[in-house]
Amino acid sequence: MLKIQLIKSPIGYKPKAKATILALGLKKLNHSVIKKNTPQIRGMIKKVEFLINVSEVKK
């Protein structure tokens, strides 16, 4: 499981980056979500790694 936290605002970045942030379920600064560690989620993280902070969480 991965804990993903939005640490930087997507304002001023390309629409694809904003859409990826929304698809991950992040809404506000410092908002965090827990997602399964899948290749699809890893790919989304890779595209917006400059806006988020990722850490592993045991379930």
mmCIF file of the N, C-alpha and C atoms, coordinates in Angstrom:
data_MODEL
# 
_entry.id   MODEL 
# 
loop_
_atom_site.group_PDB 
_atom_site.id 
_atom_site.type_symbol 
_atom_site.label_atom_id 
_atom_site.label_alt_id 
_atom_site.label_comp_id 
_atom_site.label_asym_id 
_atom_site.label_entity_id 
_atom_site.label_seq_id 
_atom_site.pdbx_PDB_ins_code 
_atom_site.Cartn_x 
_atom_site.Cartn_y 
_atom_site.Cartn_z 
_atom_site.occupancy 
_atom_site.B_iso_or_equiv 
_atom_site.pdbx_formal_charge 
_atom_site.auth_seq_id 
_atom_site.auth_comp_id 
_atom_site.auth_asym_id 
_atom_site.auth_atom_id 
_atom_site.pdbx_PDB_model_num 
ATOM 1   N N  . MET A 1 1  ? 0.850  -1.179 0.000   1.00 0.00 ? 1  MET A N  1 
ATOM 2   C CA . MET A 1 1  ? 0.000  0.000  0.000   1.00 0.00 ? 1  MET A CA 1 
ATOM 3   C C  . MET A 1 1  ? 0.894  1.241  0.000   1.00 0.00 ? 1  MET A C  1 
ATOM 4   N N  . LEU A 1 2  ? 0.447  2.257  -0.699  1.00 0.00 ? 2  LEU A N  1 
ATOM 5   C CA . LEU A 1 2  ? 1.198  3.495  -0.817  1.00 0.00 ? 2  LEU A CA 1 
ATOM 6   C C  . LEU A 1 2  ? 0.382  4.662  -0.270  1.00 0.00 ? 2  LEU A C  1 
ATOM 7   N N  . LYS A 1 3  ? 1.022  5.512  0.521   1.00 0.00 ? 3  LYS A N  1 
ATOM 8   C CA . LYS A 1 3  ? 0.391  6.740  0.990   1.00 0.00 ? 3  LYS A CA 1 
ATOM 9   C C  . LYS A 1 3  ? 0.908  7.857  0.090   1.00 0.00 ? 3  LYS A C  1 
ATOM 10  N N  . ILE A 1 4  ? -0.013 8.527  -0.585  1.00 0.00 ? 4  ILE A N  1 
ATOM 11  C CA . ILE A 1 4  ? 0.333  9.587  -1.531  1.00 0.00 ? 4  ILE A CA 1 
ATOM 12  C C  . ILE A 1 4  ? -0.205 10.896 -0.979  1.00 0.00 ? 4  ILE A C  1 
ATOM 13  N N  . GLN A 1 5  ? 0.673  11.904 -0.857  1.00 0.00 ? 5  GLN A N  1 
ATOM 14  C CA . GLN A 1 5  ? 0.281  13.198 -0.293  1.00 0.00 ? 5  GLN A CA 1 
ATOM 15  C C  . GLN A 1 5  ? 0.625  14.299 -1.283  1.00 0.00 ? 5  GLN A C  1 
ATOM 16  N N  . LEU A 1 6  ? -0.322 15.199 -1.518  1.00 0.00 ? 6  LEU A N  1 
ATOM 17  C CA . LEU A 1 6  ? -0.115 16.342 -2.401  1.00 0.00 ? 6  LEU A CA 1 
ATOM 18  C C  . LEU A 1 6  ? 0.653  17.414 -1.636  1.00 0.00 ? 6  LEU A C  1 
ATOM 19  N N  . ILE A 1 7  ? 1.871  17.735 -2.081  1.00 0.00 ? 7  ILE A N  1 
ATOM 20  C CA . ILE A 1 7  ? 2.702  18.702 -1.357  1.00 0.00 ? 7  ILE A CA 1 
ATOM 21  C C  . ILE A 1 7  ? 2.907  20.000 -2.126  1.00 0.00 ? 7  ILE A C  1 
ATOM 22  N N  . LYS A 1 8  ? 2.485  20.023 -3.397  1.00 0.00 ? 8  LYS A N  1 
ATOM 23  C CA . LYS A 1 8  ? 2.647  21.222 -4.207  1.00 0.00 ? 8  LYS A CA 1 
ATOM 24  C C  . LYS A 1 8  ? 1.406  21.392 -5.074  1.00 0.00 ? 8  LYS A C  1 
ATOM 25  N N  . SER A 1 9  ? 0.979  22.620 -5.256  1.00 0.00 ? 9  SER A N  1 
ATOM 26  C CA . SER A 1 9  ? -0.243 22.892 -6.019  1.00 0.00 ? 9  SER A CA 1 
ATOM 27  C C  . SER A 1 9  ? -0.040 22.623 -7.509  1.00 0.00 ? 9  SER A C  1 
ATOM 28  N N  . PRO A 1 10 ? -1.031 22.006 -8.155  1.00 0.00 ? 10 PRO A N  1 
ATOM 29  C CA . PRO A 1 10 ? -0.922 21.763 -9.595  1.00 0.00 ? 10 PRO A CA 1 
ATOM 30  C C  . PRO A 1 10 ? -1.247 22.993 -10.450 1.00 0.00 ? 10 PRO A C  1 
ATOM 31  N N  . ILE A 1 11 ? -1.552 24.124 -9.823  1.00 0.00 ? 11 ILE A N  1 
ATOM 32  C CA . ILE A 1 11 ? -1.845 25.348 -10.567 1.00 0.00 ? 11 ILE A CA 1 
ATOM 33  C C  . ILE A 1 11 ? -0.594 25.758 -11.338 1.00 0.00 ? 11 ILE A C  1 
ATOM 34  N N  . GLY A 1 12 ? -0.771 26.048 -12.602 1.00 0.00 ? 12 GLY A N  1 
ATOM 35  C CA . GLY A 1 12 ? 0.338  26.471 -13.442 1.00 0.00 ? 12 GLY A CA 1 
ATOM 36  C C  . GLY A 1 12 ? 1.022  25.325 -14.172 1.00 0.00 ? 12 GLY A C  1 
ATOM 37  N N  . TYR A 1 13 ? 0.590  24.093 -13.923 1.00 0.00 ? 13 TYR A N  1 
ATOM 38  C CA . TYR A 1 13 ? 1.154  22.949 -14.624 1.00 0.00 ? 13 TYR A CA 1 
ATOM 39  C C  . TYR A 1 13 ? 0.200  22.519 -15.735 1.00 0.00 ? 13 TYR A C  1 
ATOM 40  N N  . LYS A 1 14 ? 0.655  21.642 -16.579 1.00 0.00 ? 14 LYS A N  1 
ATOM 41  C CA . LYS A 1 14 ? -0.147 21.208 -17.731 1.00 0.00 ? 14 LYS A CA 1 
ATOM 42  C C  . LYS A 1 14 ? -1.432 20.499 -17.283 1.00 0.00 ? 14 LYS A C  1 
ATOM 43  N N  . PRO A 1 15 ? -2.465 20.568 -18.125 1.00 0.00 ? 15 PRO A N  1 
ATOM 44  C CA . PRO A 1 15 ? -3.736 19.925 -17.777 1.00 0.00 ? 15 PRO A CA 1 
ATOM 45  C C  . PRO A 1 15 ? -3.616 18.429 -17.498 1.00 0.00 ? 15 PRO A C  1 
ATOM 46  N N  . LYS A 1 16 ? -2.692 17.742 -18.161 1.00 0.00 ? 16 LYS A N  1 
ATOM 47  C CA . LYS A 1 16 ? -2.511 16.311 -17.909 1.00 0.00 ? 16 LYS A CA 1 
ATOM 48  C C  . LYS A 1 16 ? -2.067 16.062 -16.470 1.00 0.00 ? 16 LYS A C  1 
ATOM 49  N N  . ALA A 1 17 ? -1.184 16.930 -15.945 1.00 0.00 ? 17 ALA A N  1 
ATOM 50  C CA . ALA A 1 17 ? -0.720 16.775 -14.565 1.00 0.00 ? 17 ALA A CA 1 
ATOM 51  C C  . ALA A 1 17 ? -1.885 16.991 -13.600 1.00 0.00 ? 17 ALA A C  1 
ATOM 52  N N  . LYS A 1 18 ? -2.712 17.994 -13.863 1.00 0.00 ? 18 LYS A N  1 
ATOM 53  C CA . LYS A 1 18 ? -3.872 18.259 -13.011 1.00 0.00 ? 18 LYS A CA 1 
ATOM 54  C C  . LYS A 1 18 ? -4.843 17.081 -13.036 1.00 0.00 ? 18 LYS A C  1 
ATOM 55  N N  . ALA A 1 19 ? -5.066 16.528 -14.228 1.00 0.00 ? 19 ALA A N  1 
ATOM 56  C CA . ALA A 1 19 ? -5.986 15.398 -14.368 1.00 0.00 ? 19 ALA A CA 1 
ATOM 57  C C  . ALA A 1 19 ? -5.463 14.170 -13.632 1.00 0.00 ? 19 ALA A C  1 
ATOM 58  N N  . THR A 1 20 ? -4.157 13.961 -13.659 1.00 0.00 ? 20 THR A N  1 
ATOM 59  C CA . THR A 1 20 ? -3.567 12.825 -12.963 1.00 0.00 ? 20 THR A CA 1 
ATOM 60  C C  . THR A 1 20 ? -3.716 12.978 -11.457 1.00 0.00 ? 20 THR A C  1 
ATOM 61  N N  . ILE A 1 21 ? -3.527 14.190 -10.951 1.00 0.00 ? 21 ILE A N  1 
ATOM 62  C CA . ILE A 1 21 ? -3.707 14.456 -9.520  1.00 0.00 ? 21 ILE A CA 1 
ATOM 63  C C  . ILE A 1 21 ? -5.150 14.144 -9.113  1.00 0.00 ? 21 ILE A C  1 
ATOM 64  N N  . LEU A 1 22 ? -6.114 14.585 -9.909  1.00 0.00 ? 22 LEU A N  1 
ATOM 65  C CA . LEU A 1 22 ? -7.519 14.305 -9.603  1.00 0.00 ? 22 LEU A CA 1 
ATOM 66  C C  . LEU A 1 22 ? -7.813 12.810 -9.688  1.00 0.00 ? 22 LEU A C  1 
ATOM 67  N N  . ALA A 1 23 ? -7.220 12.133 -10.667 1.00 0.00 ? 23 ALA A N  1 
ATOM 68  C CA . ALA A 1 23 ? -7.445 10.694 -10.823 1.00 0.00 ? 23 ALA A CA 1 
ATOM 69  C C  . ALA A 1 23 ? -6.886 9.910  -9.638  1.00 0.00 ? 23 ALA A C  1 
ATOM 70  N N  . LEU A 1 24 ? -5.836 10.427 -9.020  1.00 0.00 ? 24 LEU A N  1 
ATOM 71  C CA . LEU A 1 24 ? -5.281 9.782  -7.828  1.00 0.00 ? 24 LEU A CA 1 
ATOM 72  C C  . LEU A 1 24 ? -6.164 10.031 -6.602  1.00 0.00 ? 24 LEU A C  1 
ATOM 73  N N  . GLY A 1 25 ? -7.098 10.974 -6.708  1.00 0.00 ? 25 GLY A N  1 
ATOM 74  C CA . GLY A 1 25 ? -8.009 11.254 -5.600  1.00 0.00 ? 25 GLY A CA 1 
ATOM 75  C C  . GLY A 1 25 ? -7.544 12.363 -4.688  1.00 0.00 ? 25 GLY A C  1 
ATOM 76  N N  . LEU A 1 26 ? -6.563 13.136 -5.132  1.00 0.00 ? 26 LEU A N  1 
ATOM 77  C CA . LEU A 1 26 ? -6.039 14.233 -4.315  1.00 0.00 ? 26 LEU A CA 1 
ATOM 78  C C  . LEU A 1 26 ? -6.787 15.520 -4.647  1.00 0.00 ? 26 LEU A C  1 
ATOM 79  N N  . LYS A 1 27 ? -7.234 16.220 -3.591  1.00 0.00 ? 27 LYS A N  1 
ATOM 80  C CA . LYS A 1 27 ? -8.064 17.392 -3.809  1.00 0.00 ? 27 LYS A CA 1 
ATOM 81  C C  . LYS A 1 27 ? -7.415 18.684 -3.339  1.00 0.00 ? 27 LYS A C  1 
ATOM 82  N N  . LYS A 1 28 ? -6.810 18.674 -2.161  1.00 0.00 ? 28 LYS A N  1 
ATOM 83  C CA . LYS A 1 28 ? -6.233 19.886 -1.583  1.00 0.00 ? 28 LYS A CA 1 
ATOM 84  C C  . LYS A 1 28 ? -4.785 19.648 -1.200  1.00 0.00 ? 28 LYS A C  1 
ATOM 85  N N  . LEU A 1 29 ? -4.071 20.719 -0.925  1.00 0.00 ? 29 LEU A N  1 
ATOM 86  C CA . LEU A 1 29 ? -2.700 20.592 -0.436  1.00 0.00 ? 29 LEU A CA 1 
ATOM 87  C C  . LEU A 1 29 ? -2.693 19.812 0.871   1.00 0.00 ? 29 LEU A C  1 
ATOM 88  N N  . ASN A 1 30 ? -1.699 18.989 1.047   1.00 0.00 ? 30 ASN A N  1 
ATOM 89  C CA . ASN A 1 30 ? -1.503 18.137 2.220   1.00 0.00 ? 30 ASN A CA 1 
ATOM 90  C C  . ASN A 1 30 ? -2.575 17.054 2.373   1.00 0.00 ? 30 ASN A C  1 
ATOM 91  N N  . HIS A 1 31 ? -3.451 16.905 1.383   1.00 0.00 ? 31 HIS A N  1 
ATOM 92  C CA . HIS A 1 31 ? -4.423 15.818 1.389   1.00 0.00 ? 31 HIS A CA 1 
ATOM 93  C C  . HIS A 1 31 ? -3.693 14.535 1.026   1.00 0.00 ? 31 HIS A C  1 
ATOM 94  N N  . SER A 1 32 ? -4.005 13.457 1.699   1.00 0.00 ? 32 SER A N  1 
ATOM 95  C CA . SER A 1 32 ? -3.332 12.196 1.391   1.00 0.00 ? 32 SER A CA 1 
ATOM 96  C C  . SER A 1 32 ? -4.351 11.080 1.180   1.00 0.00 ? 32 SER A C  1 
ATOM 97  N N  . VAL A 1 33 ? -3.965 10.129 0.339   1.00 0.00 ? 33 VAL A N  1 
ATOM 98  C CA . VAL A 1 33 ? -4.794 8.968  0.054   1.00 0.00 ? 33 VAL A CA 1 
ATOM 99  C C  . VAL A 1 33 ? -3.913 7.723  0.129   1.00 0.00 ? 33 VAL A C  1 
ATOM 100 N N  . ILE A 1 34 ? -4.541 6.592  0.352   1.00 0.00 ? 34 ILE A N  1 
ATOM 101 C CA . ILE A 1 34 ? -3.816 5.322  0.382   1.00 0.00 ? 34 ILE A CA 1 
ATOM 102 C C  . ILE A 1 34 ? -4.314 4.487  -0.792  1.00 0.00 ? 34 ILE A C  1 
ATOM 103 N N  . LYS A 1 35 ? -3.375 4.071  -1.629  1.00 0.00 ? 35 LYS A N  1 
ATOM 104 C CA . LYS A 1 35 ? -3.697 3.300  -2.830  1.00 0.00 ? 35 LYS A CA 1 
ATOM 105 C C  . LYS A 1 35 ? -2.886 2.010  -2.832  1.00 0.00 ? 35 LYS A C  1 
ATOM 106 N N  . LYS A 1 36 ? -3.374 1.017  -3.577  1.00 0.00 ? 36 LYS A N  1 
ATOM 107 C CA . LYS A 1 36 ? -2.633 -0.229 -3.750  1.00 0.00 ? 36 LYS A CA 1 
ATOM 108 C C  . LYS A 1 36 ? -1.419 0.016  -4.636  1.00 0.00 ? 36 LYS A C  1 
ATOM 109 N N  . ASN A 1 37 ? -0.373 -0.740 -4.414  1.00 0.00 ? 37 ASN A N  1 
ATOM 110 C CA . ASN A 1 37 ? 0.849  -0.611 -5.186  1.00 0.00 ? 37 ASN A CA 1 
ATOM 111 C C  . ASN A 1 37 ? 0.718  -1.439 -6.468  1.00 0.00 ? 37 ASN A C  1 
ATOM 112 N N  . THR A 1 38 ? 0.160  -0.817 -7.512  1.00 0.00 ? 38 THR A N  1 
ATOM 113 C CA . THR A 1 38 ? -0.021 -1.485 -8.799  1.00 0.00 ? 38 THR A CA 1 
ATOM 114 C C  . THR A 1 38 ? 0.798  -0.748 -9.858  1.00 0.00 ? 38 THR A C  1 
ATOM 115 N N  . PRO A 1 39 ? 1.076  -1.394 -10.988 1.00 0.00 ? 39 PRO A N  1 
ATOM 116 C CA . PRO A 1 39 ? 1.815  -0.713 -12.060 1.00 0.00 ? 39 PRO A CA 1 
ATOM 117 C C  . PRO A 1 39 ? 1.098  0.548  -12.573 1.00 0.00 ? 39 PRO A C  1 
ATOM 118 N N  . GLN A 1 40 ? -0.224 0.530  -12.579 1.00 0.00 ? 40 GLN A N  1 
ATOM 119 C CA . GLN A 1 40 ? -0.975 1.687  -13.052 1.00 0.00 ? 40 GLN A CA 1 
ATOM 120 C C  . GLN A 1 40 ? -0.778 2.885  -12.117 1.00 0.00 ? 40 GLN A C  1 
ATOM 121 N N  . ILE A 1 41 ? -0.876 2.647  -10.825 1.00 0.00 ? 41 ILE A N  1 
ATOM 122 C CA . ILE A 1 41 ? -0.686 3.718  -9.842  1.00 0.00 ? 41 ILE A CA 1 
ATOM 123 C C  . ILE A 1 41 ? 0.758  4.206  -9.868  1.00 0.00 ? 41 ILE A C  1 
ATOM 124 N N  . ARG A 1 42 ? 1.718  3.284  -9.991  1.00 0.00 ? 42 ARG A N  1 
ATOM 125 C CA . ARG A 1 42 ? 3.139  3.663  -10.079 1.00 0.00 ? 42 ARG A CA 1 
ATOM 126 C C  . ARG A 1 42 ? 3.395  4.563  -11.287 1.00 0.00 ? 42 ARG A C  1 
ATOM 127 N N  . GLY A 1 43 ? 2.737  4.271  -12.416 1.00 0.00 ? 43 GLY A N  1 
ATOM 128 C CA . GLY A 1 43 ? 2.891  5.106  -13.603 1.00 0.00 ? 43 GLY A CA 1 
ATOM 129 C C  . GLY A 1 43 ? 2.344  6.500  -13.394 1.00 0.00 ? 43 GLY A C  1 
ATOM 130 N N  . MET A 1 44 ? 1.201  6.601  -12.715 1.00 0.00 ? 44 MET A N  1 
ATOM 131 C CA . MET A 1 44 ? 0.613  7.910  -12.420 1.00 0.00 ? 44 MET A CA 1 
ATOM 132 C C  . MET A 1 44 ? 1.517  8.697  -11.486 1.00 0.00 ? 44 MET A C  1 
ATOM 133 N N  . ILE A 1 45 ? 2.085  8.004  -10.495 1.00 0.00 ? 45 ILE A N  1 
ATOM 134 C CA . ILE A 1 45 ? 3.001  8.656  -9.551  1.00 0.00 ? 45 ILE A CA 1 
ATOM 135 C C  . ILE A 1 45 ? 4.218  9.197  -10.280 1.00 0.00 ? 45 ILE A C  1 
ATOM 136 N N  . LYS A 1 46 ? 4.755  8.418  -11.213 1.00 0.00 ? 46 LYS A N  1 
ATOM 137 C CA . LYS A 1 46 ? 5.943  8.821  -11.957 1.00 0.00 ? 46 LYS A CA 1 
ATOM 138 C C  . LYS A 1 46 ? 5.704  10.092 -12.754 1.00 0.00 ? 46 LYS A C  1 
ATOM 139 N N  . LYS A 1 47 ? 4.485  10.259 -13.285 1.00 0.00 ? 47 LYS A N  1 
ATOM 140 C CA . LYS A 1 47 ? 4.162  11.436 -14.098 1.00 0.00 ? 47 LYS A CA 1 
ATOM 141 C C  . LYS A 1 47 ? 4.053  12.718 -13.284 1.00 0.00 ? 47 LYS A C  1 
ATOM 142 N N  . VAL A 1 48 ? 3.691  12.621 -11.993 1.00 0.00 ? 48 VAL A N  1 
ATOM 143 C CA . VAL A 1 48 ? 3.503  13.834 -11.181 1.00 0.00 ? 48 VAL A CA 1 
ATOM 144 C C  . VAL A 1 48 ? 4.341  13.793 -9.904  1.00 0.00 ? 48 VAL A C  1 
ATOM 145 N N  . GLU A 1 49 ? 5.493  13.124 -9.964  1.00 0.00 ? 49 GLU A N  1 
ATOM 146 C CA . GLU A 1 49 ? 6.319  12.970 -8.758  1.00 0.00 ? 49 GLU A CA 1 
ATOM 147 C C  . GLU A 1 49 ? 6.815  14.300 -8.198  1.00 0.00 ? 49 GLU A C  1 
ATOM 148 N N  . PHE A 1 50 ? 6.822  15.369 -9.009  1.00 0.00 ? 50 PHE A N  1 
ATOM 149 C CA . PHE A 1 50 ? 7.270  16.682 -8.551  1.00 0.00 ? 50 PHE A CA 1 
ATOM 150 C C  . PHE A 1 50 ? 6.200  17.399 -7.730  1.00 0.00 ? 50 PHE A C  1 
ATOM 151 N N  . LEU A 1 51 ? 4.989  16.866 -7.680  1.00 0.00 ? 51 LEU A N  1 
ATOM 152 C CA . LEU A 1 51 ? 3.896  17.482 -6.931  1.00 0.00 ? 51 LEU A CA 1 
ATOM 153 C C  . LEU A 1 51 ? 3.498  16.700 -5.680  1.00 0.00 ? 51 LEU A C  1 
ATOM 154 N N  . ILE A 1 52 ? 3.988  15.469 -5.552  1.00 0.00 ? 52 ILE A N  1 
ATOM 155 C CA . ILE A 1 52 ? 3.510  14.601 -4.480  1.00 0.00 ? 52 ILE A CA 1 
ATOM 156 C C  . ILE A 1 52 ? 4.652  14.005 -3.668  1.00 0.00 ? 52 ILE A C  1 
ATOM 157 N N  . ASN A 1 53 ? 4.282  13.459 -2.530  1.00 0.00 ? 53 ASN A N  1 
ATOM 158 C CA . ASN A 1 53 ? 5.196  12.735 -1.668  1.00 0.00 ? 53 ASN A CA 1 
ATOM 159 C C  . ASN A 1 53 ? 4.602  11.337 -1.480  1.00 0.00 ? 53 ASN A C  1 
ATOM 160 N N  . VAL A 1 54 ? 5.433  10.303 -1.677  1.00 0.00 ? 54 VAL A N  1 
ATOM 161 C CA . VAL A 1 54 ? 4.950  8.929  -1.618  1.00 0.00 ? 54 VAL A CA 1 
ATOM 162 C C  . VAL A 1 54 ? 5.713  8.148  -0.554  1.00 0.00 ? 54 VAL A C  1 
ATOM 163 N N  . SER A 1 55 ? 4.987  7.388  0.252   1.00 0.00 ? 55 SER A N  1 
ATOM 164 C CA . SER A 1 55 ? 5.632  6.517  1.236   1.00 0.00 ? 55 SER A CA 1 
ATOM 165 C C  . SER A 1 55 ? 4.852  5.199  1.309   1.00 0.00 ? 55 SER A C  1 
ATOM 166 N N  . GLU A 1 56 ? 5.551  4.146  1.686   1.00 0.00 ? 56 GLU A N  1 
ATOM 167 C CA . GLU A 1 56 ? 4.904  2.838  1.811   1.00 0.00 ? 56 GLU A CA 1 
ATOM 168 C C  . GLU A 1 56 ? 4.272  2.714  3.173   1.00 0.00 ? 56 GLU A C  1 
ATOM 169 N N  . VAL A 1 57 ? 3.107  2.061  3.201   1.00 0.00 ? 57 VAL A N  1 
ATOM 170 C CA . VAL A 1 57 ? 2.357  1.869  4.441   1.00 0.00 ? 57 VAL A CA 1 
ATOM 171 C C  . VAL A 1 57 ? 2.011  0.397  4.543   1.00 0.00 ? 57 VAL A C  1 
ATOM 172 N N  . LYS A 1 58 ? 2.195  -0.172 5.721   1.00 0.00 ? 58 LYS A N  1 
ATOM 173 C CA . LYS A 1 58 ? 1.772  -1.543 5.930   1.00 0.00 ? 58 LYS A CA 1 
ATOM 174 C C  . LYS A 1 58 ? 0.297  -1.552 6.279   1.00 0.00 ? 58 LYS A C  1 
ATOM 175 N N  . LYS A 1 59 ? -0.401 -2.561 5.784   1.00 0.00 ? 59 LYS A N  1 
ATOM 176 C CA . LYS A 1 59 ? -1.834 -2.646 6.099   1.00 0.00 ? 59 LYS A CA 1 
ATOM 177 C C  . LYS A 1 59 ? -2.104 -3.771 7.057   1.00 0.00 ? 59 LYS A C  1 
# 
